[in-house]
């Protein structure tokens, strides 16, 4: 399966598209964590305190 994926004529284009998608997802995740980082930390602290 992997061999047929890399032997296409458009292999460079496909790899670039996948890389761009991964970069876009990483940027979105970093942005969301930056905006909601404190709140996420509070939620996990709350869960930890109720379990312990």
Buried (B, 14 or more C-beta within 10 A) or exposed (E): EEEEEEEEEEEEEEEEEEEEEEEEEEEEEEEEEEEEEEEEEEEEEEEEEEEE
